[in-house]
Amino acid sequence: MDSRRAEAFSDGVFAVAITLLIFNLLPIGIGPRLSYLELRGAWPQYAAYVVSFLTIGIMWMNHHTLFGHVRLIDRPLLVLNLLLLMGVVAIPFPTALVADHLTGRGGSVAAVIYGVVMIVISIFYNAIWEYLVRHAEALGSRATRQALRDAVPGFGSGPGLAARIPRWSLGLAGYAAGVLIAAFWLPGVALAVYGALGVYYLFNHLPDPVAVARAAARDPDDPDLLRDQLSPR
């Protein structure tokens, strides 16, 4: 299957998920009298909306980057993508829980569920990237498997284990930390962690497909060239 068909379907799912978020705000102010005090008291709904909107939007951007590395999609990749989208379209549910219960007795449970959904999504993002790298040539990638691996900066340099762990996988650990914070400390802090991770992925995204292909074409055996071409300016 052409990767553009999978992207078009995925775009529709992202659009539905991000649109559903606004329904959590619609009940605010319904009644005979509207006051600034009532609007101000709805800050958990605003916070949950902003965090989830930015998270889904940034996920959509990174999803395009993922599939921009290949021209074809096989059945296993379709399955992984469906599982990813299952998590994305579920985001409005924990968002509604957080909006309604963040400052109440159920705030901890709501924030934990939110984090668990994000962990599931992160797992499938990592799985899709790993599958794309392992099957780069078969999926019509413009870069080789090694070029794709070399293009992603790790947590260290050299041949060590830290260098082989991509920095963007930090989100999985971050969401797990958010779940622990929500369960044993403050759900509001956990929500702030989830929002901070969205900002992290806004500025620390996967390598651009065109840049990877160009750098690999210049010298496919030089990983330092790839990292230099793709490093933030």
C-alpha positions as CSV (number, residue, x, y, z in Angstrom):
1,M,0.0,0.0,0.0
2,D,1.1,3.5,-0.7
3,S,2.1,5.3,2.5
4,R,0.0,8.3,1.5
5,R,-3.2,6.3,1.9
6,A,-2.2,5.3,5.4
7,E,-1.3,8.9,6.2
8,A,-4.7,10.2,4.9
9,F,-6.6,7.7,7.1
10,S,-4.4,8.6,10.1
11,D,-5.0,12.3,9.4
12,G,-8.7,11.7,9.7
13,V,-8.3,10.0,13.1
14,F,-6.1,12.7,14.4
15,A,-8.6,15.3,13.3
16,V,-11.5,13.6,15.0
17,A,-9.5,13.1,18.3
18,I,-8.3,16.8,18.4
19,T,-11.8,18.1,17.6
20,L,-13.5,16.0,20.4
21,L,-11.4,17.9,23.0
22,I,-13.6,21.0,22.7
23,F,-16.6,19.2,24.0
24,N,-15.1,19.3,27.5
25,L,-15.3,23.1,27.4
26,L,-18.9,23.5,26.1
27,P,-20.7,22.9,29.4
28,I,-18.7,25.8,31.0
29,G,-20.9,28.8,31.6
30,I,-24.2,27.1,30.7
31,G,-26.9,28.6,33.0
32,P,-28.9,31.7,33.5
33,R,-26.1,33.8,34.8
34,L,-22.4,33.9,33.7
35,S,-19.6,35.3,36.0
36,Y,-15.9,35.6,35.8
37,L,-15.7,33.6,39.0
38,E,-17.3,30.6,37.2
39,L,-15.0,30.9,34.2
40,R,-12.0,31.2,36.5
41,G,-13.0,28.1,38.4
42,A,-13.0,26.0,35.2
43,W,-9.2,26.2,34.9
44,P,-8.7,22.4,35.1
45,Q,-10.8,22.1,31.9
46,Y,-8.7,24.7,30.2
47,A,-5.4,23.0,31.3
48,A,-6.6,19.6,30.2
49,Y,-7.7,21.0,26.8
50,V,-4.4,22.8,26.2
51,V,-2.2,19.9,27.2
52,S,-4.2,17.4,25.1
53,F,-4.5,19.7,22.1
54,L,-0.8,20.4,21.9
55,T,0.0,16.7,22.5
56,I,-2.3,15.4,19.7
57,G,-1.1,18.2,17.4
58,I,2.6,17.4,18.0
59,M,1.9,13.7,17.6
60,W,0.3,14.4,14.2
61,M,3.4,16.3,13.1
62,N,5.7,13.5,14.2
63,H,3.5,10.9,12.6
64,H,4.0,12.7,9.2
65,T,7.7,12.7,9.8
66,L,7.6,8.9,10.6
67,F,5.8,8.0,7.4
68,G,7.8,10.4,5.3
69,H,10.7,8.1,5.5
70,V,9.0,5.4,3.5
71,R,6.9,5.1,0.3
72,L,5.2,1.8,1.1
73,I,3.3,0.3,4.0
74,D,3.0,-3.4,4.6
75,R,0.5,-5.3,6.8
76,P,2.5,-5.4,10.0
77,L,3.1,-1.7,9.8
78,L,-0.6,-1.1,9.2
79,V,-1.4,-3.1,12.4
80,L,1.1,-1.1,14.4
81,N,-0.4,2.2,13.0
82,L,-3.9,1.1,13.9
83,L,-2.8,0.3,17.5
84,L,-1.2,3.7,17.7
85,L,-4.3,5.4,16.4
86,M,-6.4,3.5,18.9
87,G,-4.4,5.3,21.6
88,V,-4.6,8.7,20.0
89,V,-8.4,8.6,19.5
90,A,-8.8,7.6,23.2
91,I,-7.0,10.8,24.5
92,P,-10.3,12.7,24.8
93,F,-11.5,10.2,27.4
94,P,-8.7,10.8,30.0
95,T,-8.8,14.4,29.1
96,A,-12.4,14.6,30.2
97,L,-11.5,12.7,33.4
98,V,-8.8,15.1,34.2
99,A,-11.0,18.1,33.4
100,D,-13.7,16.9,35.8
101,H,-11.7,15.5,38.6
102,L,-8.2,17.1,38.7
103,T,-8.9,19.2,41.9
104,G,-11.2,16.6,43.5
105,R,-10.8,13.2,45.2
106,G,-10.5,11.4,41.8
107,G,-7.7,13.6,40.5
108,S,-5.0,11.1,41.1
109,V,-6.9,8.3,39.3
110,A,-7.7,10.6,36.3
111,A,-4.1,11.7,35.9
112,V,-2.8,8.1,36.2
113,I,-5.2,7.0,33.4
114,Y,-4.1,9.9,31.3
115,G,-0.4,8.9,31.7
116,V,-1.2,5.2,31.0
117,V,-2.8,6.2,27.6
118,M,0.3,8.3,26.8
119,I,2.6,5.4,27.7
120,V,0.7,3.1,25.3
121,I,1.0,5.7,22.5
122,S,4.7,6.1,23.2
123,I,5.3,2.3,23.0
124,F,3.7,2.1,19.6
125,Y,5.5,5.2,18.3
126,N,8.8,3.5,19.3
127,A,7.6,0.2,17.7
128,I,6.7,1.9,14.4
129,W,10.1,3.7,14.2
130,E,11.9,0.4,15.0
131,Y,9.9,-1.4,12.3
132,L,10.5,1.3,9.8
133,V,14.3,1.2,10.4
134,R,14.5,-2.6,10.3
135,H,12.6,-2.8,7.0
136,A,13.7,0.5,5.4
137,E,14.7,-0.9,2.1
138,A,11.6,-3.1,1.7
139,L,9.4,-0.1,2.5
140,G,11.0,2.0,-0.2
141,S,13.0,4.3,2.1
142,R,15.3,6.8,0.5
143,A,17.9,6.1,3.1
144,T,19.4,2.8,4.3
145,R,18.7,1.2,7.6
146,Q,22.0,2.3,9.0
147,A,21.5,5.9,7.8
148,L,18.2,6.1,9.6
149,R,19.8,4.8,12.8
150,D,22.8,7.2,12.5
151,A,20.5,10.1,11.9
152,V,18.8,9.9,15.4
153,P,21.0,11.3,18.2
154,G,21.3,9.2,21.3
155,F,22.0,10.1,24.9
156,G,25.8,9.7,24.5
157,S,28.5,9.5,21.9
158,G,30.6,6.6,20.7
159,P,29.7,2.9,20.5
160,G,28.2,2.6,24.0
161,L,24.7,1.7,24.9
162,A,23.7,5.2,25.7
163,A,24.5,6.3,22.2
164,R,22.2,3.7,20.7
165,I,19.1,4.8,22.8
166,P,17.4,7.6,20.8
167,R,16.7,10.8,22.7
168,W,13.1,11.0,21.6
169,S,12.4,7.8,23.5
170,L,12.7,9.9,26.7
171,G,8.9,10.4,26.5
172,L,8.2,6.8,27.6
173,A,10.2,7.3,30.8
174,G,8.7,10.8,31.2
175,Y,5.1,9.5,31.1
176,A,5.9,6.7,33.5
177,A,7.3,9.3,35.9
178,G,4.2,11.3,35.5
179,V,2.1,8.3,36.4
180,L,4.1,7.8,39.6
181,I,3.8,11.5,40.4
182,A,0.0,11.3,39.9
183,A,-0.3,8.2,42.0
184,F,1.8,9.2,45.0
185,W,2.0,13.0,45.0
186,L,0.0,15.7,43.0
187,P,-2.0,15.1,39.9
188,G,-1.6,18.7,38.9
189,V,2.2,18.3,38.8
190,A,1.7,15.2,36.7
191,L,-0.4,17.1,34.2
192,A,2.4,19.7,34.0
193,V,4.9,16.9,33.2
194,Y,2.6,15.6,30.4
195,G,2.5,19.1,28.9
196,A,6.3,19.6,29.2
197,L,6.8,16.3,27.3
198,G,4.7,17.7,24.5
199,V,6.9,20.8,24.3
200,Y,9.9,18.5,24.3
201,Y,8.7,16.7,21.3
202,L,7.9,19.9,19.6
203,F,11.6,20.9,19.6
204,N,13.2,17.4,19.6
205,H,11.5,15.6,16.7
206,L,12.6,12.8,14.5
207,P,15.0,13.5,11.6
208,D,13.5,15.1,8.5
209,P,13.2,12.5,5.7
210,V,14.6,14.7,3.0
211,A,17.6,15.7,5.1
212,V,18.4,12.0,6.0
213,A,18.3,11.0,2.3
214,R,20.5,13.9,1.2
215,A,23.1,13.3,3.9
216,A,23.1,9.6,3.3
217,A,23.5,10.2,-0.4
218,R,26.6,12.4,0.2
219,D,28.4,9.8,2.3
220,P,26.3,6.8,3.6
221,D,29.3,5.5,5.6
222,D,29.8,8.7,7.7
223,P,27.4,8.9,10.6
224,D,29.0,12.1,11.8
225,L,28.0,13.8,8.6
226,L,24.4,12.7,9.2
227,R,24.3,14.0,12.7
228,D,25.9,17.3,11.6
229,Q,23.4,17.8,8.8
230,L,20.4,17.1,11.1
231,S,21.5,18.8,14.2
232,P,19.4,21.8,15.3
233,R,20.7,25.2,14.1
